[in-house]
Every structure is written in structure tokens, then in C-alpha cells.
Amino acid sequence: MARLTGTKLAKPCAQPPYNVWAKQPNIKALVDKQYQLACPNRGRVDCNILRNIQYKLYNEMVSDKEKIIWRKQAIEEGKAAIAEWEENLARPPATDPESRQQLVFVSPFGYI
């Protein structure tokens, strides 16, 4: 059913402020550099190590006043994601044949 409505089943939640802060291009490059130093031979990304690096850099580089700003921005982004999710959930299901056919292809039984 989620395929027909175009929504995810899981309700989105607000990200921690350090994740929002780490999305900036210059900070992302710094985090990537630190991650490569911590895990030079890893093929897959270890989310725990990446989160710890982001958190450590956030606490070292961001002042208390800036942390309040990043916290507010994280809350605003979370509210926007929830509003978009609720809007998509309230929208009626797609009725065009392409959407229905896509659902049939995804269904494990081949039918609805």
C-alpha cells in the first residue's frame, strides 16, 4: 500500500543536531577525512564510528550558542519531514496503471 501512496511506512523523526551540523560541505569533508584516518581499510561505512566522529567534532568546534541554533534547525527539519510524510499519507493512492504495475512487480506474490 505504501507503494501506491508513495509514502514510507515509518514516521520520520528529527535528527540529532550534530547530524544536521555535519551536512555542511566543509564539515562533511572534515568528518570524511577523520573517518579515513580512523578506518583506512574499511569497505563499508561503520555508522557508530562515523557518529562518534561527528559528535566529537561537534562538541569541540561548536559553541553553546551555536548548539542552540543547530538544535532548533534539527527540530525544524524534523517537523518539515513529518509534515511532508503526513501530507503524502493523506494523499489518495495513485490510480494510474504505471503505479499499479510497479506495485505488482514489487509484490512477492505477483498480485495484490
Rosetta constraint file for C-alpha pairs under 8 A:
AtomPair CA 1 CA 5 HARMONIC 6.43 0.50
AtomPair CA 2 CA 6 HARMONIC 5.77 0.50
AtomPair CA 2 CA 7 HARMONIC 5.34 0.50
AtomPair CA 2 CA 8 HARMONIC 6.08 0.50
AtomPair CA 2 CA 9 HARMONIC 6.38 0.50
AtomPair CA 3 CA 7 HARMONIC 6.81 0.50
AtomPair CA 3 CA 99 HARMONIC 7.83 0.50
AtomPair CA 3 CA 103 HARMONIC 6.21 0.50
AtomPair CA 4 CA 93 HARMONIC 5.23 0.50
AtomPair CA 4 CA 94 HARMONIC 5.42 0.50
AtomPair CA 4 CA 95 HARMONIC 7.95 0.50
AtomPair CA 4 CA 99 HARMONIC 6.39 0.50
AtomPair CA 4 CA 100 HARMONIC 6.88 0.50
AtomPair CA 4 CA 103 HARMONIC 6.95 0.50
AtomPair CA 5 CA 88 HARMONIC 7.00 0.50
AtomPair CA 5 CA 89 HARMONIC 6.71 0.50
AtomPair CA 5 CA 91 HARMONIC 6.96 0.50
AtomPair CA 5 CA 92 HARMONIC 6.64 0.50
AtomPair CA 5 CA 93 HARMONIC 4.45 0.50
AtomPair CA 5 CA 94 HARMONIC 6.07 0.50
AtomPair CA 6 CA 88 HARMONIC 6.89 0.50
AtomPair CA 6 CA 89 HARMONIC 7.99 0.50
AtomPair CA 6 CA 93 HARMONIC 7.82 0.50
AtomPair CA 7 CA 85 HARMONIC 6.72 0.50
AtomPair CA 7 CA 88 HARMONIC 5.91 0.50
AtomPair CA 7 CA 89 HARMONIC 6.18 0.50
AtomPair CA 8 CA 85 HARMONIC 7.65 0.50
AtomPair CA 11 CA 82 HARMONIC 6.95 0.50
AtomPair CA 11 CA 85 HARMONIC 7.11 0.50
AtomPair CA 12 CA 78 HARMONIC 7.25 0.50
AtomPair CA 12 CA 81 HARMONIC 6.33 0.50
AtomPair CA 12 CA 82 HARMONIC 5.87 0.50
AtomPair CA 12 CA 85 HARMONIC 7.41 0.50
AtomPair CA 13 CA 78 HARMONIC 5.61 0.50
AtomPair CA 13 CA 81 HARMONIC 7.56 0.50
AtomPair CA 13 CA 82 HARMONIC 7.16 0.50
AtomPair CA 14 CA 74 HARMONIC 6.13 0.50
AtomPair CA 14 CA 75 HARMONIC 5.85 0.50
AtomPair CA 14 CA 77 HARMONIC 6.72 0.50
AtomPair CA 14 CA 78 HARMONIC 3.89 0.50
AtomPair CA 14 CA 79 HARMONIC 7.24 0.50
AtomPair CA 15 CA 19 HARMONIC 6.31 0.50
AtomPair CA 15 CA 20 HARMONIC 6.85 0.50
AtomPair CA 15 CA 74 HARMONIC 5.97 0.50
AtomPair CA 15 CA 75 HARMONIC 7.72 0.50
AtomPair CA 15 CA 78 HARMONIC 6.79 0.50
AtomPair CA 16 CA 20 HARMONIC 6.83 0.50
AtomPair CA 16 CA 71 HARMONIC 7.47 0.50
AtomPair CA 16 CA 74 HARMONIC 6.53 0.50
AtomPair CA 17 CA 21 HARMONIC 6.17 0.50
AtomPair CA 17 CA 67 HARMONIC 7.47 0.50
AtomPair CA 17 CA 70 HARMONIC 5.36 0.50
AtomPair CA 17 CA 71 HARMONIC 4.93 0.50
AtomPair CA 17 CA 73 HARMONIC 7.59 0.50
AtomPair CA 17 CA 74 HARMONIC 5.41 0.50
AtomPair CA 18 CA 22 HARMONIC 5.96 0.50
AtomPair CA 18 CA 54 HARMONIC 6.32 0.50
AtomPair CA 18 CA 55 HARMONIC 5.92 0.50
AtomPair CA 18 CA 58 HARMONIC 5.83 0.50
AtomPair CA 18 CA 70 HARMONIC 7.61 0.50
AtomPair CA 19 CA 23 HARMONIC 6.55 0.50
AtomPair CA 19 CA 51 HARMONIC 8.00 0.50
AtomPair CA 19 CA 54 HARMONIC 7.09 0.50
AtomPair CA 20 CA 24 HARMONIC 7.86 0.50
AtomPair CA 20 CA 70 HARMONIC 7.06 0.50
AtomPair CA 20 CA 73 HARMONIC 7.65 0.50
AtomPair CA 20 CA 74 HARMONIC 6.11 0.50
AtomPair CA 21 CA 27 HARMONIC 7.61 0.50
AtomPair CA 21 CA 58 HARMONIC 7.52 0.50
AtomPair CA 21 CA 70 HARMONIC 6.57 0.50
AtomPair CA 22 CA 27 HARMONIC 5.46 0.50
AtomPair CA 22 CA 28 HARMONIC 5.50 0.50
AtomPair CA 22 CA 31 HARMONIC 7.50 0.50
AtomPair CA 22 CA 54 HARMONIC 6.52 0.50
AtomPair CA 22 CA 58 HARMONIC 7.92 0.50
AtomPair CA 23 CA 27 HARMONIC 6.91 0.50
AtomPair CA 23 CA 28 HARMONIC 5.81 0.50
AtomPair CA 24 CA 28 HARMONIC 5.83 0.50
AtomPair CA 25 CA 29 HARMONIC 6.23 0.50
AtomPair CA 26 CA 30 HARMONIC 6.45 0.50
AtomPair CA 27 CA 31 HARMONIC 6.13 0.50
AtomPair CA 28 CA 32 HARMONIC 6.06 0.50
AtomPair CA 29 CA 33 HARMONIC 6.15 0.50
AtomPair CA 30 CA 34 HARMONIC 6.24 0.50
AtomPair CA 31 CA 35 HARMONIC 6.05 0.50
AtomPair CA 31 CA 50 HARMONIC 7.69 0.50
AtomPair CA 31 CA 53 HARMONIC 6.69 0.50
AtomPair CA 31 CA 54 HARMONIC 6.43 0.50
AtomPair CA 31 CA 57 HARMONIC 7.94 0.50
AtomPair CA 32 CA 36 HARMONIC 6.17 0.50
AtomPair CA 33 CA 37 HARMONIC 6.41 0.50
AtomPair CA 34 CA 38 HARMONIC 6.23 0.50
AtomPair CA 34 CA 53 HARMONIC 7.19 0.50
AtomPair CA 35 CA 39 HARMONIC 5.90 0.50
AtomPair CA 35 CA 40 HARMONIC 7.71 0.50
AtomPair CA 35 CA 49 HARMONIC 7.54 0.50
AtomPair CA 35 CA 50 HARMONIC 6.44 0.50
AtomPair CA 35 CA 53 HARMONIC 7.16 0.50
AtomPair CA 36 CA 40 HARMONIC 4.85 0.50
AtomPair CA 45 CA 50 HARMONIC 7.64 0.50
AtomPair CA 46 CA 50 HARMONIC 6.29 0.50
AtomPair CA 47 CA 51 HARMONIC 5.91 0.50
AtomPair CA 48 CA 52 HARMONIC 6.13 0.50
AtomPair CA 49 CA 53 HARMONIC 6.21 0.50
AtomPair CA 50 CA 54 HARMONIC 6.24 0.50
AtomPair CA 51 CA 55 HARMONIC 6.04 0.50
AtomPair CA 52 CA 56 HARMONIC 6.00 0.50
AtomPair CA 53 CA 57 HARMONIC 6.11 0.50
AtomPair CA 54 CA 58 HARMONIC 5.94 0.50
AtomPair CA 55 CA 59 HARMONIC 6.21 0.50
AtomPair CA 56 CA 60 HARMONIC 6.22 0.50
AtomPair CA 57 CA 61 HARMONIC 5.82 0.50
AtomPair CA 58 CA 62 HARMONIC 5.56 0.50
AtomPair CA 59 CA 63 HARMONIC 7.79 0.50
AtomPair CA 62 CA 66 HARMONIC 6.00 0.50
AtomPair CA 62 CA 67 HARMONIC 6.34 0.50
AtomPair CA 63 CA 67 HARMONIC 6.19 0.50
AtomPair CA 64 CA 68 HARMONIC 6.56 0.50
AtomPair CA 65 CA 69 HARMONIC 6.76 0.50
AtomPair CA 66 CA 70 HARMONIC 6.26 0.50
AtomPair CA 67 CA 71 HARMONIC 5.99 0.50
AtomPair CA 68 CA 72 HARMONIC 6.24 0.50
AtomPair CA 69 CA 73 HARMONIC 6.23 0.50
AtomPair CA 70 CA 74 HARMONIC 6.10 0.50
AtomPair CA 71 CA 75 HARMONIC 6.30 0.50
AtomPair CA 72 CA 76 HARMONIC 6.18 0.50
AtomPair CA 73 CA 77 HARMONIC 6.13 0.50
AtomPair CA 74 CA 78 HARMONIC 6.14 0.50
AtomPair CA 75 CA 79 HARMONIC 6.17 0.50
AtomPair CA 76 CA 80 HARMONIC 6.16 0.50
AtomPair CA 77 CA 81 HARMONIC 6.16 0.50
AtomPair CA 78 CA 82 HARMONIC 6.23 0.50
AtomPair CA 79 CA 83 HARMONIC 6.09 0.50
AtomPair CA 80 CA 84 HARMONIC 6.17 0.50
AtomPair CA 81 CA 85 HARMONIC 6.12 0.50
AtomPair CA 82 CA 86 HARMONIC 6.07 0.50
AtomPair CA 83 CA 87 HARMONIC 6.08 0.50
AtomPair CA 84 CA 88 HARMONIC 6.16 0.50
AtomPair CA 85 CA 89 HARMONIC 6.05 0.50
AtomPair CA 86 CA 90 HARMONIC 6.10 0.50
AtomPair CA 87 CA 91 HARMONIC 6.33 0.50
AtomPair CA 94 CA 99 HARMONIC 6.40 0.50
AtomPair CA 94 CA 100 HARMONIC 7.67 0.50
AtomPair CA 95 CA 99 HARMONIC 6.96 0.50
AtomPair CA 95 CA 100 HARMONIC 6.98 0.50
AtomPair CA 96 CA 100 HARMONIC 6.71 0.50
AtomPair CA 97 CA 101 HARMONIC 6.01 0.50
AtomPair CA 98 CA 102 HARMONIC 6.11 0.50
AtomPair CA 99 CA 103 HARMONIC 6.36 0.50
AtomPair CA 100 CA 104 HARMONIC 6.39 0.50
AtomPair CA 101 CA 105 HARMONIC 6.32 0.50
AtomPair CA 102 CA 106 HARMONIC 6.33 0.50
AtomPair CA 103 CA 107 HARMONIC 6.02 0.50
AtomPair CA 104 CA 110 HARMONIC 5.36 0.50
AtomPair CA 104 CA 111 HARMONIC 5.44 0.50
AtomPair CA 104 CA 112 HARMONIC 6.74 0.50
AtomPair CA 105 CA 110 HARMONIC 6.31 0.50
AtomPair CA 106 CA 110 HARMONIC 7.47 0.50
AtomPair CA 107 CA 111 HARMONIC 6.42 0.50
AtomPair CA 107 CA 112 HARMONIC 7.20 0.50
